[in-house]
């Protein structure tokens, strides 16, 4: 940046995740501490186009750190895909004198930020706010820890009823393109099988595994399935299991959007607060168009274009651990 930043905007975009409010709070209060004017943009990129932009003060973010969701709200915005929509958004930012943006969201939000920043020379700092933990360049994403703990709590309760009735439960968790919630919650709850998009699902191996457990009188089984598994979600898996193993009492539970909500965990509040603080510092230092993450407990800066192209890969050792511990 050629000039000093004096006014910044903050928005949340895409799917909500627990901890977004903590990040907003950190951005606002760090900005105010450094004598910047901070504006909240409601409903993500849609709010930029509709000029739904308001000044934020310290009291604007009081008593929100413990709340799930996002006080700035979030929305999908098809109009932002078009140049005319982005131009309108830029004109609204200019009207308020906003010179830099903090975008809290996932890869779709960062694609929009990257394109917008390139076209209109508005520096954007991305903060990874997604429960899927599918962003390269960070060990943590805002919301993942809360989401996976929500899944663990639910699966623990399901295991109790599975044990009481000697049932097989097939549990679907979120993760359209990423299996991290399934992997972590499955290992943490002792699931017998975990199906994720990153590993090809061999349904014959799954059936053989369940048949072996039947022979060994292991009647309580949990299968955790990421919604984006290439074989299909929990219902598709259950359909095959019921056809091949009709004597097995098989039930399906889809956890759904409860994983997005709830009060953020301590880890998510800390991560969000640290990243929100770092985003303002980055804009003041003149950094352009990077996602800020945390790797080995240190801040890490990844260019936005790389952050949206690269995906966090699951180490094959995790898959080996699943196989060994579920045997």
C-alpha positions in Angstrom: 0.0 0.0 0.0 1.3 3.5 -0.9 -0.6 5.3 1.9 -1.4 4.6 5.5 -4.6 2.8 6.2 -7.1 4.8 8.3 -10.4 3.0 7.6 -11.0 -0.7 7.3 -14.0 -2.9 6.8 -14.7 -6.4 8.2 -17.2 -9.0 6.9 -18.1 -12.6 7.3 -19.0 -14.6 4.2 -20.0 -18.2 3.3 -21.0 -20.7 5.9 -21.0 -19.5 9.5 -18.6 -21.0 12.0 -18.3 -20.7 15.8 -15.7 -18.1 16.6 -16.5 -15.6 13.9 -17.8 -13.2 16.5 -14.6 -13.5 18.4 -12.7 -12.6 15.2 -14.9 -9.6 14.5 -14.4 -8.4 18.1 -10.6 -8.7 17.7 -10.6 -6.8 14.4 -12.8 -4.0 15.7 -10.9 -3.5 19.0 -7.5 -3.8 17.5 -8.4 -1.3 14.8 -9.8 1.2 17.4 -6.7 0.8 19.6 -4.6 1.9 16.6 -6.9 4.9 15.9 -8.4 3.4 12.8 -12.1 3.7 11.8 -13.7 0.3 11.5 -16.8 -0.5 9.5 -18.9 -3.6 9.8 -20.3 -5.0 6.5 -23.5 -6.9 6.9 -24.3 -10.1 4.9 -20.9 -10.4 3.4 -20.4 -9.3 -0.2 -24.2 -8.7 -0.5 -23.8 -6.0 2.1 -21.0 -4.4 0.1 -23.2 -4.2 -2.9 -26.3 -2.9 -1.0 -24.2 -0.4 1.0 -25.1 -2.1 4.3 -22.0 -0.7 5.9 -22.0 0.8 9.4 -19.3 2.2 11.7 -18.4 0.0 14.6 -17.4 1.0 18.1 -16.0 -0.8 21.1 -19.5 -1.4 22.4 -20.6 -2.8 19.1 -18.7 -6.0 19.9 -19.4 -6.1 23.6 -20.6 -9.5 25.0 -20.3 -11.4 21.7 -17.1 -13.5 22.2 -19.1 -16.4 23.6 -21.8 -16.3 20.9 -22.0 -18.7 17.9 -23.0 -17.5 14.4 -22.0 -14.0 13.3 -23.4 -10.6 14.4 -22.6 -9.3 10.9 -24.6 -12.2 9.3 -23.6 -14.1 6.2 -25.1 -14.7 2.8 -24.3 -16.1 -0.7 -24.1 -13.3 -3.3 -24.5 -14.3 -7.0 -24.3 -10.6 -8.0 -20.7 -10.4 -6.7 -19.7 -13.0 -9.4 -20.3 -10.3 -12.0 -17.9 -7.4 -12.6 -20.8 -4.9 -12.3 -21.6 -6.2 -8.9 -18.0 -5.9 -7.7 -17.8 -2.4 -9.2 -20.8 -1.4 -7.2 -19.3 -2.8 -4.1 -16.1 -0.9 -4.7 -18.0 2.4 -5.2 -19.7 1.8 -1.8 -16.4 1.2 -0.1 -15.0 4.4 -1.7 -18.0 6.3 -0.4 -17.1 5.4 3.1 -13.3 5.8 2.6 -12.6 2.2 3.3 -9.0 1.3 2.3 -8.7 -2.3 3.4 -10.9 -5.4 4.1 -10.8 -8.2 6.5 -12.7 -11.2 5.0 -13.6 -14.0 7.4 -14.7 -17.1 5.5 -13.7 -20.1 3.5 -12.3 -20.7 0.0 -15.3 -19.3 -1.9 -15.0 -16.1 0.1 -11.3 -15.9 -0.6 -11.8 -16.4 -4.3 -14.1 -13.4 -4.3 -11.7 -11.3 -2.2 -8.8 -12.2 -4.5 -10.7 -11.2 -7.7 -12.0 -8.0 -6.0 -8.5 -7.0 -4.7 -6.9 -7.5 -8.2 -9.5 -5.5 -10.0 -9.8 -2.6 -7.6 -6.6 -2.5 -5.7 -8.2 -2.9 -2.3 -6.0 -4.9 0.0 -7.8 -7.9 1.5 -6.8 -10.0 4.5 -8.4 -13.4 4.7 -9.1 -15.2 8.0 -10.0 -18.9 7.7 -13.5 -19.2 9.1 -14.7 -22.7 8.2 -15.7 -25.7 10.3 -14.2 -28.0 7.6 -10.5 -27.2 8.3 -9.9 -27.5 4.6 -7.6 -24.5 4.0 -3.9 -25.0 3.3 -1.6 -22.7 5.2 -3.0 -23.1 8.7 -3.2 -25.8 11.4 -6.4 -24.2 12.7 -9.6 -22.8 11.1 -12.0 -20.8 13.1 -14.9 -23.1 14.1 -13.4 -26.5 13.5 -12.6 -27.3 17.1 -16.2 -26.4 18.2 -17.8 -28.3 15.4 -15.8 -31.5 16.0 -16.5 -31.3 19.7 -20.2 -31.0 19.0 -20.0 -34.1 16.8 -18.1 -36.0 19.4 -20.7 -35.1 22.1 -23.5 -36.3 19.8 -21.7 -39.5 18.8 -21.0 -40.4 22.4 -24.7 -40.2 23.1 -25.5 -42.3 20.1 -23.1 -44.9 21.2 -25.0 -45.3 24.5 -28.3 -46.2 22.7 -26.3 -48.3 20.2 -25.0 -50.3 23.1 -28.4 -50.6 24.8 -29.9 -52.2 21.6 -26.9 -53.8 19.9 -27.2 -51.6 16.9 -25.1 -50.4 14.0 -25.3 -46.6 13.7 -24.2 -44.9 10.6 -23.6 -41.2 11.5 -23.2 -38.5 8.9 -21.2 -35.4 9.8 -20.5 -32.3 7.7 -17.7 -32.2 5.2 -18.6 -31.8 1.6 -15.0 -31.7 0.3 -13.1 -32.4 3.5 -13.1 -35.4 5.9 -11.5 -33.7 8.9 -14.6 -33.6 11.1 -15.4 -37.2 10.3 -11.8 -38.3 10.9 -11.3 -36.5 14.2 -14.7 -37.2 15.6 -14.5 -40.8 14.5 -11.2 -41.5 16.1 -12.2 -39.7 19.3 -15.4 -41.7 19.7 -13.9 -45.1 18.7 -15.8 -45.5 15.4 -15.3 -48.8 13.7 -15.2 -47.3 10.3 -14.7 -43.7 9.0 -15.5 -42.8 5.4 -14.1 -39.5 4.0 -13.8 -37.8 0.6 -10.0 -38.0 0.6 -10.0 -41.9 0.6 -11.8 -44.1 -1.8 -14.5 -46.1 -0.1 -14.4 -49.8 -0.8 -17.9 -51.0 0.1 -16.8 -54.6 -0.1 -14.2 -54.0 2.5 -16.7 -52.3 4.7 -19.2 -55.2 4.4 -16.4 -57.7 5.1 -15.4 -55.8 8.2 -19.0 -55.8 9.5 -19.4 -59.5 8.8 -16.2 -60.2 10.7 -17.5 -58.2 13.7 -20.8 -60.1 13.6 -18.8 -63.4 13.7 -16.9 -62.1 16.7 -20.2 -61.0 18.4 -19.2 -57.4 18.2 -22.7 -56.1 17.8 -22.2 -52.4 18.7 -20.7 -50.6 15.7 -20.4 -47.0 14.7 -19.6 -45.8 11.2 -18.9 -42.1 10.7 -19.4 -40.8 7.2 -18.5 -37.3 5.8 -21.4 -36.0 3.8 -19.1 -35.6 0.8 -17.8 -39.2 0.8 -17.6 -40.4 -2.9 -19.8 -43.4 -2.2 -22.5 -41.2 -0.8 -23.8 -40.0 2.6 -25.0 -42.1 5.4 -28.3 -43.1 3.7 -26.5 -44.5 0.7 -24.2 -46.5 2.9 -27.1 -47.8 5.0 -29.0 -48.9 1.9 -26.2 -51.2 0.9 -25.6 -52.5 4.5 -29.3 -53.4 4.9 -29.3 -55.2 1.6 -26.1 -57.2 2.3 -26.6 -57.7 6.1 -30.3 -57.8 6.7 -29.9 -59.3 10.2 -28.0 -56.3 11.4 -30.1 -53.6 13.2 -29.0 -50.6 11.2 -29.9 -47.0 12.0 -28.9 -43.7 10.4 -28.3 -40.3 12.2 -27.5 -37.2 10.3 -26.0 -34.5 12.6 -26.4 -31.7 10.1 -26.3 -28.0 11.1 -26.0 -28.5 14.8 -22.3 -28.7 14.0 -22.3 -25.1 12.9 -23.9 -23.6 16.0 -23.2 -23.2 19.6 -20.8 -21.3 21.8 -17.3 -21.5 20.5 -14.7 -23.5 22.3 -11.8 -21.9 24.1 -9.4 -22.9 21.2 -11.7 -21.3 18.7 -12.0 -18.1 20.7 -8.2 -17.9 21.1 -7.5 -18.6 17.4 -10.1 -16.1 16.2 -8.9 -13.4 18.6 -5.2 -13.9 17.5 -6.1 -13.9 13.8 -8.4 -10.9 14.1 -5.6 -9.0 15.8 -3.1 -10.1 13.2 -5.3 -9.0 10.4 -5.4 -5.4 11.5 -1.6 -5.5 12.0 -1.2 -6.9 8.5 -3.2 -4.1 6.9 -1.2 -1.5 8.9 2.1 -3.1 7.7 0.9 -2.8 4.1 0.5 -6.5 3.4 -1.6 -7.3 0.4 -4.1 -10.1 -0.2 -3.0 -12.9 2.1 -4.7 -15.4 4.3 -3.4 -15.4 7.9 -3.1 -18.8 9.5 -1.3 -20.5 12.4 1.3 -23.1 11.8 3.4 -24.6 14.6 1.9 -21.9 16.9 3.3 -19.1 14.7 1.4 -16.7 12.4 1.7 -17.8 8.7 0.8 -15.7 5.7 -0.4 -17.5 2.5 -1.2 -15.5 -0.7 -5.0 -15.6 -1.3 -4.6 -17.2 -4.7 -2.6 -20.1 -3.2 -5.0 -20.5 -0.3 -7.9 -21.1 -2.6 -6.0 -23.4 -4.9 -4.3 -25.7 -2.3 -6.3 -27.9 0.0 -5.3 -29.2 3.4 -4.3 -32.8 2.8 -5.0 -35.6 5.3 -1.9 -37.5 6.3 -2.1 -41.2 5.3 -0.9 -42.1 8.8 -4.3 -41.0 10.2 -6.0 -43.5 8.0 -3.6 -46.2 9.3 -4.4 -45.2 12.8 -8.2 -45.6 12.1 -7.7 -49.1 10.7 -5.5 -50.3 13.6 -7.6 -48.8 16.4 -10.9 -50.1 15.0 -9.8 -53.7 14.6 
